[in-house]
Amino acid sequence: MTQKPAPRNESIVDRKTFLRIAFNGAFISAVMVWQYLHNFLGALPEEKTSAYFTLFIVFQLFNAFNCRKLSAESTFKNFGKNKIMLGAFAAVFAAHVLIVEILYKPFGLFPMRWIIWVRCLFAALSVVAVSEAYKLVYRALKKNFGKKTDIRGLPASVKE
């Protein structure tokens, strides 16, 4: 709410935001394909569908945290202030646990061992870590290369 409204003809998603969305999407897709091909979570044959579904759902929940800050600012800044989002995250996760552990039959799922739940959570949490690393690199590059400098590398505003 600190930024001025965008002009009507301006794109909603700028280049920087589009690159972050594409980066996170590619990362999530790669991990999902890796799980499908190699079962790195170690799910039993009957747990594989549930583990894959859970990994997808939890990736989306954690990625929602990434979307809180579309700028290069850390996702963790003011993390606990948005009680509604934290409540929504908890409610969706609780509903998912209910579906996988109790109401699994209509969904073609199978209850999972607790270790698979933990592995799914940590694997999906990686999208936050990767996004924070991306933002950290972006901030460092912007800090080092975003300044206007003259041919000697001095700030352009410095006059001799």
N, C-alpha and C positions, 0 to 999 in steps of 0.2 A: 503494500500500500504506500510505499515511499516513492514509487516511480510515477512519472506522469503517464496519463493514458496514451496508448499507442494510436497513431493515425489510423483511420479506417482502412486505408489501402495497404497497410503494413502487414506482413506475414505474422501469424501468431507464433510460429516456431522459427527462431533465427538459426543461422548456420551452426553456431556453437551448441545450442540446445539440441539440434538435429543430430550432430555428431555424438553427443552424449547418449541420446536415445538409441542411436544405431550401435554404439559401443556396448551399452548394457544389454541390448537385445541380442547382439552377436555372442556376448559372453554367456547369457542364459541359454541360448540355443546350443552352444557348444557343450555346455555342461549337461544339458538334457540328452543330447545325442550320445555323449560319452557314457552316461548312465544306461541308456538304452542298449548300447553296443557292448559295454564292459561290466555293467553292474558293480560299479565301484563302491556302492553303498553296502554291498554284501547281503542283499535281500535274498531270502529263500525263494524258490520258484513260485510258491503260492503268494508271496508278498510283493513280487515284482511290480504288478500293476498298481497296488496301493502305494508302494514307495515312489513310483514314477509320478503318480497323481499328486501325492503329498509334496514331492519335490517341486512340482510345477506350481501348486497353490502357495507354498511358502516362499518360493522365488517371487511370486507376484506381490505377496504381502510385504516382503523386505524391499522390493523395488519401489513400492508405494512410499516408503520412507525416503528413498533417493529422490523421488519426485517432489518432496516437500520443498527442497531448495533447488531451483532450476539454475541458479547462478553457480559460481565457483565456490561459494561459501559451504562450509562443512554441514553435512546432514545433522550432525550432533549438536549444532548450535541451537539452543532453545528447545531441545528434544522433548523434555518433559512438559512443556507448556501447552502442547496441543492434546488435551485430555480426550477430546472427541476421537481423534485419530487413534490414540492408544487404545481407547475402548473399542473402537471398530476393529482394530487389529486383533484384540483379545477375543472379541465375539466371533469373528470369522474363523479364527484358529480353533476356538472351542467347538464351533459347529462342524468344522472339518474333522476334528478328533471324534466327535459323536458319530459322524457318518462312517468313518473308517473303522472305528472300534465296535460300534453297536448296530448301526443301520447299514452295514456293508453289503448285505445280500442283494438288495434291489439295484445297487450300483456296480455289481460285479467285482467287488473288492474283497479283501481278506484282512483281518486284523494283523497289525504289525508288532514285532517285538519292540520293546522300549529303546533298544540300541539303534534300531533303524530310524525311529523318530528323532533321536539325538543327532544321528548322522545327517538326516534330511535337513534339520534346522541349521547345523553348522555348514553344510554344503550350500544351502540357500543364502545364509548370512554372508557368504563370500561375495555376493553381488554388491553388498554395502561396502565391503573392504576394497573391492576392485574400483568401485565408483569413487570412493574417498581417495584412493591412490591416483586415479585419473585427475581428480580435482586438485590434488596436491601438486602433481606435475604441471598442470595448467597454470596454477597460481605461481609456481616457481618460474615457468617460462615467461609468463606475463610480467613478473617482477623484473626479470633479467633482460628480456627482449622487448617489453612493451613500452619502454621509455624512449623518448625521442633523443637521439644522440647525434653528435657531429661525427666527422670522419675519424677523429681521435678517440671516440668512445666517451667523450665528455657530454654531460647533459646539454642539450641545445640551448638552454636558457643561460648557460655560463658564458660570459663575455670576458675577453682579456683586456 
